[in-house]
């Protein structure tokens, strides 16, 4: 990529230098509302216009890509947040596995520990009452 940049930049610089050498005659620029007239060389006027166009085009492009930059920033933040959550859950899982492994050696039968279901209480078996009018 660095070489491609030089391949494009060097011919453009050569063209600008050749243009500047061949167009040194002055041109009168009258700044109409002001009582001011200047006579810069033609190459200065042309190169200044190209430079201003470059800056305006870059500014417009930068401004129009604001939504994309904002979306990318939000996605980076979300990815960081999710990576922190994954790391937290991995630590939690490792701790639970370590606790389960240490619990198995303490007198529990070997195999996967099972969770027991909650006992059936009167609150759980009672049907829900309807509310409202």
C-alpha positions in Angstrom: 0.0 0.0 0.0 2.9 2.3 0.7 4.3 1.8 -2.7 0.9 2.5 -4.4 0.8 5.8 -2.5 4.2 6.8 -3.9 3.2 5.6 -7.4 0.2 8.0 -7.3 1.8 10.9 -5.4 5.0 11.3 -7.4 3.4 11.8 -10.8 0.9 14.3 -9.3 3.8 16.3 -7.8 5.6 16.3 -11.1 2.5 17.5 -12.9 2.0 20.3 -10.4 5.7 21.4 -10.7 5.5 21.4 -14.5 2.2 23.3 -14.5 3.7 25.9 -12.0 6.8 26.5 -14.1 4.8 26.9 -17.4 2.1 29.2 -15.9 3.9 32.0 -14.1 2.1 34.9 -15.8 0.0 37.1 -13.4 -3.7 37.1 -13.5 -5.9 39.9 -12.0 -8.4 38.8 -9.4 -10.9 41.5 -8.5 -12.6 40.9 -5.2 -15.8 42.7 -6.2 -17.6 43.9 -3.1 -14.2 45.1 -1.7 -12.1 47.7 -3.4 -9.3 45.2 -3.7 -7.6 43.6 -6.7 -4.7 41.2 -6.5 -2.4 39.8 -9.2 -1.1 36.3 -8.2 0.4 33.9 -10.8 -2.0 31.6 -12.6 -0.5 28.5 -11.0 -1.1 29.8 -7.5 -4.8 30.4 -8.3 -5.3 27.0 -9.8 -3.4 25.1 -7.1 -5.1 27.0 -4.4 -8.5 26.2 -6.0 -7.6 22.5 -6.1 -6.5 22.5 -2.5 -9.7 24.3 -1.3 -11.7 21.7 -3.3 -9.8 18.9 -1.7 -10.4 20.3 1.8 -14.1 20.9 1.1 -14.6 17.4 -0.4 -12.8 15.8 2.5 -14.9 17.7 5.0 -18.1 16.8 3.3 -17.1 13.1 3.2 -16.1 13.2 6.8 -19.4 14.8 7.9 -21.4 12.3 5.8 -19.7 9.3 7.4 -20.5 10.5 10.9 -23.3 7.9 11.3 -21.0 5.1 10.3 -18.4 6.2 12.8 -21.0 6.5 15.6 -22.3 3.0 14.7 -18.8 1.6 14.7 -18.0 3.3 18.1 -21.2 1.8 19.6 -20.4 -1.7 18.2 -16.9 -1.5 19.7 -18.4 -0.5 23.1 -20.9 -3.4 22.8 -18.3 -5.9 21.9 -16.1 -4.8 24.8 -19.1 -5.1 27.1 -20.0 -8.6 25.8 -16.4 -9.8 26.1 -16.4 -8.7 29.7 -19.6 -10.5 30.3 -18.2 -13.7 28.6 -15.1 -13.5 30.8 -17.2 -13.1 33.9 -19.4 -16.0 33.0 -16.4 -18.2 32.2 -14.9 -17.4 35.7 -18.3 -18.2 37.2 -18.5 -21.5 35.4 -15.0 -22.5 36.3 -15.8 -21.7 40.0 -19.0 -23.7 39.8 -17.1 -26.6 38.3 -14.4 -26.4 40.9 -17.0 -26.3 43.6 -18.7 -29.3 42.1 -15.5 -31.2 41.8 -14.6 -30.5 45.4 -18.1 -31.4 46.5 -17.8 -34.8 44.7 -14.7 -35.8 46.6 -16.3 -34.9 49.9 -18.6 -37.9 50.1 -21.1 -37.4 47.2 -21.3 -40.2 44.7 -19.4 -39.7 41.5 -21.2 -38.5 38.4 -22.9 -35.2 37.6 -24.5 -33.4 40.5 -28.2 -33.0 40.0 -30.4 -30.2 41.2 -33.5 -31.1 43.0 -36.9 -29.7 42.0 -38.6 -27.5 44.6 -41.1 -29.2 46.9 -44.8 -28.9 45.9 -46.3 -26.3 48.2 -49.8 -25.1 48.5 -48.9 -21.8 46.8 -47.7 -23.5 43.7 -50.7 -25.8 43.3 -53.3 -23.2 43.8 -54.9 -21.8 40.6 -54.4 -18.1 39.9 -57.4 -15.9 40.5 -58.8 -13.6 37.9 -58.6 -9.8 38.5 -60.3 -7.0 36.8 -63.9 -6.1 36.1 
